[in-house]
Amino acid sequence: MPRVRSLFLSDIHLGTKACQAEHLLAFLREHPAENVFLIGDIIDFWAMKRSLAWSPAHNTVVQKMLRRARHGERIIFIPGNHDEALRAHCGTVFGDIRVEHEWVHETADGKRLLLVHGDEFDQVTRHHKWVAVLGDMAYTLLVKINVWLSFARRCLGLSGYWSLAGYAKRKVKTALQFIFDFEENVTRAARARGLDGVVCGHIHWATIRQIDKLLYVNCGDWVDSCTGIVEHHDGRLELIHWASQAGRHSLTTELIPE
Ligand SMILES: [Mn+2]
C-alpha cells in the first residue's frame, strides 16, 4: 500500500526561479500515493512568457508525475490562473494525467471535498507579495524606523504626525481581510453544493481548519513555504511543512483540529 492515500499540491510554479523543485522532488519521493491532486498554478505560463527559468529539476518534476500516472497513481490536474491555458483541455487526459476544471474527492472517512484552485473567488487579481509583510519583525522594524522618520519630519518643519507603522498596519489589515474574504467565498461555494469542505490553493497560505462547520484546506505553495496536504489511509488530513537543510529532511506537521 502506498504511504498515503492522497496528495494535494498547488502553486508549484514550475518555470520560475522561485520554484523549490528540489524540495518538491524530495517530498514526492517520500510520499507515494493512491491519488495525486495538482490544484493549480503547477506550471507558470505567465512567468515563462517574461523569462524562462526551466531547470532540469523542473523537467524531473514533470517526468516523475507522468511516471507515477503511468504506474497507476490517479493524477488529476486542476489548472489555476497561471496555467489557465490548460483550462481549454479540461475533460481530457494527457499521458494518464486527467485535466479537470474542478473535482469532488471523497476521503476514506466519507468527507466530500470540493477541489478548486480558487482564483475565481479572488476579488483582487494582482499577485500577493504582501504575505511577506505579515510579520512581527517587520512591524517592529517599522516602528523603529518611524521614530527616526518623525524626527526627520520635525527637523524639516513638517507638521502633524504621520505613522509609517500605522500605514503598514492598515495595509496588513487589508491583506488579512483579503484572506478572510477568500476563505469565506470558497467555503460558501462548497456549502452551496452540499459538500463537507474545500481544498484549494492560490493565496499561498497553507492551512487546515473549520469555517462555519465546513473544512477549509489550502495547500500553500512550493515557491516559498514548501507545504502540501496529505490524506492518510484513515481519511485524516495533515498539513506538511517540508524543509530541507544540508541534505537532511526535516518534517514538521500540523494536525487537523478536531
Ligand atoms: Mn493562482
Boltz pocket constraint, residues with backbone or C-beta under 6 A from the ligand:
constraints:
  - pocket:
      binder: B
      contacts: [[A, 40], [A, 41], [A, 80], [A, 81], [A, 82], [A, 117], [A, 119], [A, 201], [A, 202], [A, 203]]
      max_distance: 6.0
